[in-house]
């Protein structure tokens, strides 16, 4: 059993024994790169009583004195995952007892919350990660920092530096000096002084005198030496590297070299999204209708909701009931496509959901001239699509659809309320109340599939009718804005009334959850916890809120009365449909818990569930899909997308004219918009989407990164831990935003552009 290995004795291809960092440093040291001497406590030493003596002896052989003790996990410093700062590093350790204690800390950090959250996000099983520990002579640095050997252009290096040890830079404690250097010539292209308010030394942290805080800490000679080091590192490793370095007594040292994990992935994903969108076939896509209730579906949710949207699913059945004749070649396709992770209505396909040979179309040329008109698209008759000979038949077909819809409007409300909704609601309540722990995995999958069909196909066929009938009646009334005044769902299904009663104290928490516990925000998203699962969200609802306004003087007439009926029934039917959605979610949550996926089941598809219960390992797949979804959602997407300008996907847009815009350093590309969560210390992440705003980050913030849509930091550079992890997770991020914590309040809606380095406060 090998317990300790000096760098010189570490064999090639021994990552399972010495971890990623240990192997990288030992290999670089043997190649003559300026690595401080050290040794590796191997993975075989963990919990081995003989390790204590071996470590003490290796420390004596190293010469004693201050050392740096760093974790070296077996999955660390890889091409896909850097593990930047996720495990422990202890600097300035002196004496055998303290070295042993520091090694113990590194071992224990393998099980820290931040490391577990990072592995979970990257799809690395806990039992697949093992810990070695690197012990090196500590370089008492005058200046230290990080070096990015290639930027995205492939022509420049980035160097960030601060006084003292490099921990101040990589942890984001300071805003470092930043330099751009030509990779080939070593010419310094730009210099930008940071705010280096603190300096970390082997004995602790101290304040930097005011006159040195904005003084550049690297000379041209030192920059030239670092450029040479960057070129050496690339030649040795054969590719770009993220390098930690130190300068002491005029000499440059290499402390660490990791593969650049983020690279140009975002641009690659952008090109793939553009190609996939072009292959869909279409003229224009619009964020419309469904985009509001399901803005960013997870893979499982999209696969399930597509059953409702499909021509052979709920929507197709609805249209056939209205007298339409959907194009049978559509099959499982519907009117919506998922583009860059967001549903958009395909205006070329929408008419085919109603007609085998559509006599209608959408005026795309008109929308090109004024995209705002496309946000509420209206079809127009297009005789040229069917020919003059078929025009009379087409007009008869349109008339028949109108008559069928009119007749249905006379009878459907009573039939829905009396015959359709009660058995579905009763069955859903009974399903939710059963003991799910008693169901074996095959039965869970069977129940999941049964309730998907029952909810999104069979019941959706009727639950969607009130919306269609209300739209028909509204058109009959000339789209008058006040025609629906006075519309209300039944009180027991009125969410607005229920929330107001809860806030007023006239409806108890238990009564509210009995009526509305299956509801939540973003409620078509299966990954979203229902209110019955999320007490904090219910507490927020209980805060005083305005009562629903009673409308007066409703418009007269039978059509107006029917419109009010169906507008109220629309909300009631949605309320009922969501009981079935809650059953589908409950089956998935049970599977997720049984197989310890930590929410990963929502990144699978229904077709993969049999393989899951058969024992297939899905952690890498889930991690890849999480990352892919984040990267896609970081791409800017216009509200109206035209087929002849698909390059608009990911094209940066200027901040809104009325927004307050703060400027910082772009550290991770992409755009995201959400309410801000302002924190000065890590805290449990909320379930709702948020943008993290904080003074700086260290690895303890990773559980928040795993849930955030973007990150804003007051300090930290391009190669700080926060920036590296943001890029790995595909999160837009901006650092160096002065006074962000004070200027951006929690709950304010913000837009982060990690490409331009701007943060816009939208309200």
Secondary structure as GFF3:
##gff-version 3
##sequence-region A 1 763
A	DSSP	beta_strand	4	6	.	.	.	ID=ss1
A	DSSP	three_ten_helix	7	9	.	.	.	ID=ss2
A	DSSP	alpha_helix	15	30	.	.	.	ID=ss3
A	DSSP	beta_strand	38	41	.	.	.	ID=ss4
A	DSSP	three_ten_helix	43	45	.	.	.	ID=ss5
A	DSSP	alpha_helix	51	61	.	.	.	ID=ss6
A	DSSP	beta_strand	67	73	.	.	.	ID=ss7
A	DSSP	beta_strand	89	93	.	.	.	ID=ss8
A	DSSP	alpha_helix	96	109	.	.	.	ID=ss9
A	DSSP	alpha_helix	113	122	.	.	.	ID=ss10
A	DSSP	three_ten_helix	126	128	.	.	.	ID=ss11
A	DSSP	beta_strand	131	137	.	.	.	ID=ss12
A	DSSP	beta_strand	143	148	.	.	.	ID=ss13
A	DSSP	beta_strand	156	163	.	.	.	ID=ss14
A	DSSP	alpha_helix	167	170	.	.	.	ID=ss15
A	DSSP	beta_strand	177	182	.	.	.	ID=ss16
A	DSSP	beta_strand	188	192	.	.	.	ID=ss17
A	DSSP	beta_strand	198	201	.	.	.	ID=ss18
A	DSSP	beta_strand	204	207	.	.	.	ID=ss19
A	DSSP	alpha_helix	210	213	.	.	.	ID=ss20
A	DSSP	alpha_helix	220	237	.	.	.	ID=ss21
A	DSSP	beta_strand	241	248	.	.	.	ID=ss22
A	DSSP	beta_strand	251	259	.	.	.	ID=ss23
A	DSSP	alpha_helix	265	280	.	.	.	ID=ss24
A	DSSP	beta_strand	284	286	.	.	.	ID=ss25
A	DSSP	alpha_helix	290	293	.	.	.	ID=ss26
A	DSSP	alpha_helix	299	309	.	.	.	ID=ss27
A	DSSP	alpha_helix	314	321	.	.	.	ID=ss28
A	DSSP	three_ten_helix	328	330	.	.	.	ID=ss29
A	DSSP	beta_strand	336	339	.	.	.	ID=ss30
A	DSSP	beta_strand	342	346	.	.	.	ID=ss31
A	DSSP	alpha_helix	347	350	.	.	.	ID=ss32
A	DSSP	three_ten_helix	351	353	.	.	.	ID=ss33
A	DSSP	beta_strand	360	362	.	.	.	ID=ss34
A	DSSP	alpha_helix	364	369	.	.	.	ID=ss35
A	DSSP	three_ten_helix	371	376	.	.	.	ID=ss36
A	DSSP	beta_strand	379	381	.	.	.	ID=ss37
A	DSSP	three_ten_helix	383	385	.	.	.	ID=ss38
A	DSSP	three_ten_helix	388	390	.	.	.	ID=ss39
A	DSSP	alpha_helix	391	415	.	.	.	ID=ss40
A	DSSP	pi_helix	416	420	.	.	.	ID=ss41
A	DSSP	alpha_helix	421	433	.	.	.	ID=ss42
A	DSSP	three_ten_helix	436	438	.	.	.	ID=ss43
A	DSSP	alpha_helix	441	453	.	.	.	ID=ss44
A	DSSP	pi_helix	454	459	.	.	.	ID=ss45
A	DSSP	alpha_helix	460	463	.	.	.	ID=ss46
A	DSSP	alpha_helix	465	476	.	.	.	ID=ss47
A	DSSP	three_ten_helix	491	493	.	.	.	ID=ss48
A	DSSP	alpha_helix	495	504	.	.	.	ID=ss49
A	DSSP	alpha_helix	509	516	.	.	.	ID=ss50
A	DSSP	three_ten_helix	531	533	.	.	.	ID=ss51
A	DSSP	alpha_helix	535	541	.	.	.	ID=ss52
A	DSSP	alpha_helix	558	594	.	.	.	ID=ss53
A	DSSP	three_ten_helix	600	603	.	.	.	ID=ss54
A	DSSP	three_ten_helix	606	608	.	.	.	ID=ss55
A	DSSP	alpha_helix	609	613	.	.	.	ID=ss56
A	DSSP	alpha_helix	619	633	.	.	.	ID=ss57
A	DSSP	beta_strand	640	642	.	.	.	ID=ss58
A	DSSP	three_ten_helix	643	648	.	.	.	ID=ss59
A	DSSP	beta_strand	660	663	.	.	.	ID=ss60
A	DSSP	beta_strand	665	668	.	.	.	ID=ss61
A	DSSP	beta_strand	671	678	.	.	.	ID=ss62
A	DSSP	beta_strand	691	694	.	.	.	ID=ss63
A	DSSP	three_ten_helix	699	701	.	.	.	ID=ss64
A	DSSP	alpha_helix	702	705	.	.	.	ID=ss65
A	DSSP	beta_strand	710	713	.	.	.	ID=ss66
A	DSSP	alpha_helix	721	729	.	.	.	ID=ss67
A	DSSP	beta_strand	732	735	.	.	.	ID=ss68
A	DSSP	alpha_helix	740	743	.	.	.	ID=ss69
A	DSSP	beta_strand	749	753	.	.	.	ID=ss70
A	DSSP	beta_strand	758	761	.	.	.	ID=ss71
###
